[in-house]
């Protein structure tokens, strides 16, 4: 409550919109399932159909959350600050990939397991929208050039 008084309700909602959105979806889901239980719909439907309805509901919720997330991330991507999306360790790994080092060399240099390097590389690929090392090197050089220009 102190946060709401200090910053105002609008700013609180703006800063915590994702958490509020998830809470509202969870509450709506609970109310929906209670209504289904009260109406005893699941007794008239086969269990398979009931589970399909539940799956469709959660699929729809996931799509809505994903589209909301993309709307929040799109301005960041448009500004060319993809490197800001990476953690410090991922940035270091991307820099080493751009230098042409193998996963094994990166693991030895950073004192981490080979599987950890592979995980970092996969996260990097998904965050900067590339599918292999060659594209990652190219994207890294483009991003660093943009940073030097700015």
C-alpha positions in Angstrom: 0.0 0.0 0.0 2.9 2.4 0.7 4.1 1.9 -2.9 0.7 3.0 -4.2 0.6 6.1 -2.0 4.2 7.0 -3.0 4.0 6.6 -6.7 0.3 6.8 -7.5 -2.1 4.1 -8.7 -1.5 4.7 -12.4 2.3 4.3 -12.1 1.9 1.2 -10.0 -0.3 -0.4 -12.5 1.9 0.6 -15.4 5.1 -0.8 -13.7 3.4 -4.0 -12.6 1.0 -4.6 -15.5 2.3 -8.1 -16.4 1.9 -9.3 -12.8 -1.6 -7.8 -12.6 -2.5 -9.3 -15.9 -1.4 -12.8 -14.7 -3.3 -12.3 -11.5 -6.5 -11.4 -13.4 -6.1 -14.4 -15.7 -5.6 -16.7 -12.8 -8.7 -15.3 -11.0 -10.8 -15.5 -14.1 -9.7 -19.1 -14.6 -10.6 -20.1 -11.0 -14.0 -18.4 -11.4 -14.6 -20.1 -14.7 -13.8 -23.5 -13.4 -16.0 -22.9 -10.3 -18.8 -22.0 -12.6 -18.3 -25.1 -14.6 -18.4 -27.1 -11.4 -21.6 -25.4 -10.3 -23.2 -26.0 -13.6 -22.1 -29.6 -13.7 -21.2 -29.3 -17.3 -18.4 -31.8 -17.0 -20.9 -34.5 -16.1 -22.6 -34.1 -19.5 -19.4 -33.9 -21.4 -16.9 -36.7 -21.9 -13.7 -36.1 -19.9 -11.8 -35.8 -23.2 -14.0 -32.9 -24.3 -13.7 -31.2 -20.9 -9.9 -31.5 -21.0 -9.9 -30.1 -24.5 -11.8 -27.1 -23.3 -9.4 -26.5 -20.5 -6.4 -26.9 -22.9 -8.0 -24.4 -25.4 -8.6 -21.9 -22.6 -4.9 -22.1 -21.4 -3.7 -21.9 -25.0 -5.7 -18.7 -25.5 -4.4 -17.3 -22.3 -0.8 -18.1 -23.4 -1.4 -16.5 -26.8 -2.7 -13.3 -25.2 0.2 -13.1 -22.8 2.7 -13.7 -25.6 1.2 -11.0 -27.8 1.3 -8.6 -24.8 4.9 -9.5 -24.2 5.8 -8.9 -27.9 4.2 -5.5 -27.8 6.4 -4.6 -24.8 9.6 -5.9 -26.3 9.0 -4.6 -29.9 10.0 -1.0 -29.1 13.2 -2.3 -27.5 14.0 -4.3 -30.6 13.2 -1.3 -32.9 15.8 0.8 -31.0 18.5 -1.7 -31.9 19.4 -2.5 -28.4 19.2 -6.3 -28.7 22.4 -6.5 -26.6 20.5 -5.0 -23.7 18.3 -8.1 -23.7 21.3 -10.4 -23.1 22.6 -11.1 -19.6 26.3 -10.2 -18.9 27.4 -13.8 -19.3 25.5 -14.2 -22.6 27.1 -11.0 -23.9 30.5 -12.4 -23.1 29.6 -15.7 -24.7 28.3 -13.9 -27.8 31.5 -11.9 -28.0 33.6 -15.1 -27.9 31.3 -16.7 -30.5 31.9 -13.6 -32.7 35.7 -14.1 -32.2 35.3 -17.6 -33.7 35.8 -19.7 -30.5 34.2 -23.1 -30.2 31.9 -24.1 -27.3 34.7 -26.1 -25.7 37.1 -23.1 -25.8 34.4 -20.8 -24.3 33.7 -23.3 -21.5 37.4 -23.5 -20.7 37.9 -19.7 -20.8 34.9 -19.0 -18.6 35.3 -22.0 -16.2 31.8 -23.4 -16.9 30.4 -26.6 -18.2 30.1 -27.3 -21.9 26.3 -27.8 -21.5 26.1 -24.3 -19.9 27.8 -22.8 -22.9 25.3 -24.6 -25.2 22.4 -23.2 -23.1 23.8 -19.7 -23.3 24.3 -20.0 -27.0 20.7 -21.2 -27.5 19.3 -18.4 -25.4 21.4 -15.9 -27.4 20.1 -17.3 -30.7 16.5 -16.9 -29.6 17.0 -13.4 -28.1 18.8 -12.0 -31.2 16.7 -14.0 -33.7 19.4 -16.0 -35.4 19.8 -19.7 -36.0 23.6 -20.3 -36.3 27.0 -19.0 -35.4 27.6 -17.3 -38.7 24.4 -15.2 -38.4 25.2 -14.5 -34.7 28.7 -13.2 -35.7 27.1 -11.0 -38.4 24.4 -9.7 -36.0 26.9 -9.0 -33.3 29.1 -6.9 -35.6 26.0 -5.0 -36.8 24.9 -4.3 -33.2 28.4 -3.2 -32.1 28.7 -0.9 -35.1 25.3 0.7 -34.2 26.5 1.2 -30.6 29.7 2.9 -31.8 27.7 5.2 -34.1 25.3 6.1 -31.4 
